Amino acid sequence: MSDLIPVPDDFEACVQHAIDQDDKARGLVDQAVARGIEKVYLVGCGGSHFGTYPAFDLLDRYATGITTQRITSAELTSRNPSGLNERSLVVAASHSGNTPETVAAAEFAKSKGALVAGISRIGDNGLSRIGDVHLDYPDTISITEPKLVHNEQIALALLEAFGAADKAADIRSGMAALPAALRAVKDEVAEVGERVADLLENAPLSYIVGGGPAYGMAKMMSWCYFQEMSWMNSAAINAGDFFHGPLEMVLEDTTVVTLVAEDASRALGERVIRFTENYTKNSAAVDTAKFSLPGIPAAARPDLSVVALMSAERRVLDHVAARRGHDTSQRRYMYKVAY
C-alpha cells in the first residue's frame, strides 16, 4: 500500500470540467431533435467503446421513438448500417481525438449526412474538427470518468426528448455530486483492490465477469487494464453467458473477479459471485453497494453506480500495478509498429 499510485490531484476538477459542459450536450440533442433523428450510434475503440455501455443501457431501456446501437469504429465503416443517414446521431469518442478508426468513422458518418458529436481531450484534433459538437476534458490521466460523464449527459438529454424525462430527472439529481462521490470510491475500493492485487500478482490467467453495462466494465478491466496496460493473460466474460460454458473452466485455483453495480442487471453478477465463492478460493468482487457515494440520491444511485463501478476498477488497476511494479504506460506494439 505504501507504493500505491496516488489519485491524481486534478481528478475532481476533470470530472467537474465534463459536468460543466451539460449545455453542450443539451444543444447537441436539440439539433438532433430538429433533424428528426431516429437512430443513435455510440462509437469508439477499446476503452472509449466500453465506456458507452452505461449510456447505451439507459437509452435502450427508456428512450422511446429512437433506437440506439453501440458499435466499434471500424465496424461502423465496414458494416455501413442501413440506418446511418441524415436522421442519425453519431457520438464518437477517442481520448486523443485522433484514433484513426474513430476519425474515419466520424468522417464516414458525416458523409452519410449524420449529426456527429466528438468526445476527446481538450484541443485541436480530428474529432474536434469533424464533430458538429465537441465535448472535451483535460489531457490528463483522469480520462475514464469524464468520457462516461459526457456519454451520460447526451443520454439524459435524449431521454428528456424521447419519453423518459422523469428517469432523466432522477439521474440528474446525482450528477453534481459525482466529482466527490467518485473520489470517495478511489479510497473505499482499497480493500478489494488489494484482494485483486493478491490474486493477480502471480496468476497465469484471470476471468473478469460483468453483466449488463458491467460487461463493458469487464472488457475495460480485462482487455485495457490487464492485457494492454499490464501484459497479463485475462478474459472478459458476460455474466449472462457465464453459466453457458465458462463455468466449466473454474477450478479451485481459478482467478475470477466479478463486477457488480446496482442497476437492473445486478442479479446476473450476484449469481456468478455465489458460484465462484463456492468453487474457487481465488474469487473477488468489486461491488458498488459497498461504496458510500456521498451526495448521490437513492433515485439516482442504481444508474450512477455503473459510472462508479468503472471509476472503482480504474483504481483497482493502480493497486495491481503497484503490487507488480509494472509501468502501465508501456506498450509492446501500440503506437510503436504498423498494424
N, C-alpha and C positions, 0 to 999 in steps of 0.2 A: 504493500500500500504506500510505502514511503516514496517509491519511484513512480507513483501513478501520474499519468499525464494530466496536467491541470486543465480545468474547464477554461476555455478562452475568456479573457476579461470582457470581450465585446459581445458575448453570447446574447444577453438580453437585449442589447442595443440592435443586434442584427435581426432578431425576431420582431422587435418593435418597428424597425425600418420597413419590414414587409407589411405589418399590420397597418401602418400609416398610409399604405397605398390602396386602401379599400375603395376609394373613389375611382381609381383607375379600373378596377375590376367591375364596378358597377357601370362605368361608362362603356366598357367593352360589351357588357351584356345588353345595355341599351342599344348599341349599334347592331348587335346580333338580332335582337327582337325586331328592330326596324327593318332588317333584311329578311325577316321571316324564316329564321333558321329552323331546321328540322333535325339536324344531326350534329353531335359534338364528338370530336376526336381528341383524345388525350394522348399526346405523342412524346416519346423520348427514348433514350437508350440507357440501359443499365439502371443506376440509381435514380436518374431523372424519370425513367419509366416506372420503376417500382413505387416512386413517390406519388404516382397518380391513383393508386389503389383506393385510398380513403375518399377522394373526390368522386371517383367512378362509383363507389359503393353508394354514396349519397344520391347521386343523380339517377342511378339505375333503380334505386328503391323508391324514390319520392317524386322525381320530376315527371310530369305528365305532358304529353304533346311533343316531346323530343325523345330521341334515342341517343345513347352515349356508348362509345367504344374506346377502350384503351388499346393502344397498338404501338409496336415498336416503330421507330422512324423508318428503317429500311423496308419494313413490311408495308407501310403506307404507300411508298413509291412503287414497290414491286407489285403489290396487290391491286392498286388503283381502284379502291372501293367505289361501287356504283353510287353511293350516297355522298361522295365528295364532290361538292359543287358550290354554287353561289349561296345555297341555303345551309352551308356548313360552317361551324366554328371549329377551328383547329387551334389547340393550345399546345405549343411546342416548347419543351424545357431542355436546357443544357446548361451546366454550370458555366462553362467558358463562353457559351453562346456561339461557339464555332465548331461543335461536333459535326463532322462532315455529313453523316447520315441525317442528322436532325435539321441542319441548314438546308440540305437537299429536299427533305420532306416539307419544310416550310415553303420553299420556293415552288415545289410541285403543287402544294395546296393553293398557293396564290395563283398559279397558272390555271387552276380549276375554278377560280372565282371565289374561293373560300375566304372568310374573315379569319385572320391569323393573329394570335397573341403569342408573344415570346416571353419566356421566363428564364432569366440568366443573371449573371453578375452585373454590377454597375459598369457602364462604359460602352464604347462603341464596339459592336461585334456583329456577327452575322444575323443573329436573331433580333437584335435591337434595330438593325436596319430593315429587315424584311417584315417584321411584325407590324400590324396596324396599331397595336398597343404593346408596350414593353413594361413588364413588371420585373423589378430588379431587387438586388440585395448586395451588401458589401462583399468585396472579393476577399474572403477570409475562410478559415477552416469551418466556421459555423454556417454551412450551406444547406444541410438537410432540412432543418426546421423552416427557414424562410421559404424554400420551394414548396413545402407542404402547405404553409400558410397561404401562399398565392393560389395554389390549386383549390384550397378550401374557399377562399374568397370568391373565386369565379363560380364554384359550385353553389355557394349560398345565394349569390345574385341570380343564378339560373333557377334555383328553387323558388325564389321570390317571383320570378317571371313566369314560372310554369307550374303553378298549382300547389306549392308547398311552402307558403310564406310562414306559416306557424312553425314548421320544423326549422326553417332558416332562423327565425327569431330565437328559438330555443338555443341553437348553436351559437348564434351571435352573442348571446348573453355571457358566454365564457371567453370570447376571443381576446378581449382586452387583458384578461388575466394570464394569457399564455406565456409571456416572457418570464414572469416569476414562477409560474407553475412548472414550466419545463426546466427551469434552472433548478428547482427543488428536486425534480426527478433525477437529475445528474448525481445528487448526493444520496437519494433514497434507494437507488439501484445498486449501491456499492456492495451489499451483501451478496446479492445474486451475481453481480459482476465478478466477484472473487470466486464464487462457486463455478461459474462458467470458465474462468481462467484456470481453476484447478483441473477441470475436466479436459480442457483443450490443450493444456501445456504439453502433453505427450500423446495425445490421442491420434491414431492413424487416420481417423475419419470421424466426422460429425454429421448428424442429421438435424436440420433446423426445420421445425414444423410450425405452420400457422394456417388458420382458416379464415375465409372471407378476406377483408382487407389486410389482415395479418399475414396472409400468404405473400403479399407484396413485401411485407417487412421481413419474412423468412428469406425471400430471394435476396433482399438487400444484405442481410446478415451473412448468408451463406456465400453468395456469389461476389458481392462487392467487398465486404469487410474481411471475410475469411479466405476466399480463393484469391481475389485480385490483390488485396492490400496486405494479406498475411501469409500467402503462399501455403495454405493448409487445404487438405482434401476435405471438402464439405459438400453436402447436397441439400437443396431445399425441397420440402415435401408439403403438399397441400393437405391440411388436416382432414378435409373431406375425402381424400384419397388414401389416407394412411392405412385404413383397415381393408384396403383392397390391393394388397401386395406388400407394401413397405414393412408392415408389422412383422413379417416373417424374417426380416433381417435383424431384428432386435434380439441380442444375446445378453448375457449377464453383464458384459463389459462394454456394450454399445453406447456411444455417447449421443444422447438426444436432448436437444434444447427446444422447448415448446414456447411459443409466443402467444399470449392471450391478452386481448383488450376487453372492454365491457360492452361492446356492440352486440348486435343480434347474432353474430356468428360465434359468440363466446363458447357455447356448448361444444362446438367441434373441437376446440383446443382442450377443453376440460376433459373430454373423453380420452384424448391422447395422453394427457398427464396421468390420468388414473391407470392407464395401461402401462406406461413406461415406469411409473413408480413401483409397479409390481414385478416387472420383468427385466429391468436393468438397474444396476447400482449407480450408473453414470447418467442420471437424468437431472435436468434443471428446468425451471420455468421462469420466464420473465412475464410477470402478471401485473397489469396496471392497477388492479384492485388494491394492491399493496401500497400505492402511491397516494400522497395526500392531495395533490393537485389543488393547492390553495387558490381560492377565488373562482374556481370553476363550479357553477351551479349544478345541481343534480340533473336538471333537464338537459344540460349541455354535455355532461360527463360521458355518457355512452359513446357518442360520436367523437368527441375530442380526445377520448382516451386512446384512440387509434393513433393520433398525432403524438401523444405522449409515449406510446409504445415505440415508435421509431426513434424518438429522442433518447429513450432509455437504451435501446440496443446500440445506438451510436456510442453511448458512454460505456457499454459493455466492451466494445472494441478497445477502448482505452485500457481497461483492466487486462484484457487478453494481451494486448501489445506490450504493456509494461511488464507482464509476467514473462513473456517470451523474449523480451528485448529486441523486438523486431521493428524496424523503421517502416511504418505503413505508407510512407510516401514513395517507396522504391517499387519499381516495376521491372519485369524481365523483358516484356515486349511492348506494352502500351507506350505510345509516344516515342518509341525507340526504333521500331522496324516497320517496314511497309507491310500492310496486310489488308 
